[in-house]
Amino acid sequence: MNNSIRRDRSAMNSKERVHKALNRVPVDRVPVFMWFHPDTAALLAKYLGIAPHQVDEAMGNDVRQVWVGNNYAMEGIVHEHDGETHSDAWGITWVRAVIAKYGIMAANKGGKAKTLTQTLALIMFSMGLQFLPNPVQVVAWVLMWAALILTVVTGADYLRHAWNIRRKGRSGQVG
């Protein structure tokens, strides 16, 4: 294959295809989602004779994603020693890896409540609010706002807790 990526000019682009499919409007083909481990993307790029950032388009991938989380293995990030860190595509340096050498930071009930609230809100929003009865729409919005508030509050608590663990660890205090 040459270095240019062919596209049928009469076909929809990925954004049009996904938006129309989500709105239940006919599309030229079913939207495709593929995720490639960075090593796999590099091998495909080499095989296809294209740059790694062109693999999604060459393979017909319609959905682009950026990981927001510390799923190291999925992104091909390997931490060989305790305390190593990395920054993700959003510029976030993952704190738990930084404080691991000072102490353990267990998940708390606030974080679990935040995750549950976010999940319920997203499920309700993904069902299409305009098709839901008004009382259900109100519940969906209340859950979304609660999830936002819990995200800010539990995020601040997480940072405060991480700071305390690090401070105690540096001063030699235990527990």
Protein Blocks (a to p, Z undefined) as FASTA:
>chain_A
ZZbdcddfkbccfklmmmmmmnopacfbdcddddddfklmmmmmmmnopafklmmmmnop
abdcddedjdfklnopacfbghiacddfkopacfklmmmmnoccdddfklmmmmmmmmmm
mmmmmnopmlpcfklmmmmmmmmmmmmmmmmmmmmmmmmmmmmmmmmmmnopgZZ
